[in-house]
């Protein structure tokens, strides 16, 4: 799977911020950024063009501080895997 899940993004984070930051490990195919209001953090899904890049991103960015917030970065799971 080429997608990663990112939790605990600062509420001011934009799609461009994610693109610029996470594309350092490889080309990105798509980004989904939550748009919830009244929360303390945002979350996102990033899909890389190559699965090896998603593994690199997890290793590099999990527990990484991004604008003062410690990120949780894991492999994205579908509904069956989460159940």
N, C-alpha and C positions, 0 to 999 in steps of 0.2 A: 504494500500500500504506500502511496506517495504523500499522504496527508498527515499533518501534525495538528495537535490541539494545543492552543496557547491560552493559559489562564493567568489572571492577575495583571492584565495590561492597565496602565493608567487611563483614567476616563477621558483624557484629552487626546488619546492615540487616534491617528487617522490611518486610512488604507495606505496612503503614501509612506507613512512612518514604517508600517509593517513591511511594505515592499522594499524600501531602502535598507532596512535593518536585516531582514531575513533572506534577502537575495544575495547576501555575501557568501552563502554556502552553495548557491546554485540557482539556476533559472526557475522562476515561479510560474505556475500555470494559472492558479486562481487564488483569491483571498476572500474569505467571508469574515466580516467584523461585526460583532454584536452591536446593537444600537440601543441597548437598554438605558433607561434613565433612572435616576434615583438609586444607583448602585455605587459601590466603592471601587469596582474594577470592571473592565471589559474582558471579553474572551474572543478568540478568533480561530478559524481553521485556515491553514495555508496548505495548498497542494503544490508540490514540486513536480517538475517535468520528469525527474529521475528519482527512483526510490532510494538510491544511495545518498542523495542530497537530504532527504527527509531524516535518514539515520544520523547524518552529520549534524543536522540542525538540532536534533534531540540531545545529542552528546554535548554540543557546544553551548546551547542556550538554556537547558534545564537548570534551574537554580541560579540563573544569570540575572543580574540587576539591570533593569531597563527603566531609566528615568526614576530611580528610587524605589521601584517595586521589584520584588523577587518573583521571577516568572516560573510557572510550572509548564513544562513543554513535554508532551507525550505523543505517542502514536495515536492518531484518531481512530476511534472504534465505532462500528455500526451498532444498531440497537441490539442485535442478538449477542454481540460480544459484551455489551454493558450489562445485560440482564443477569 
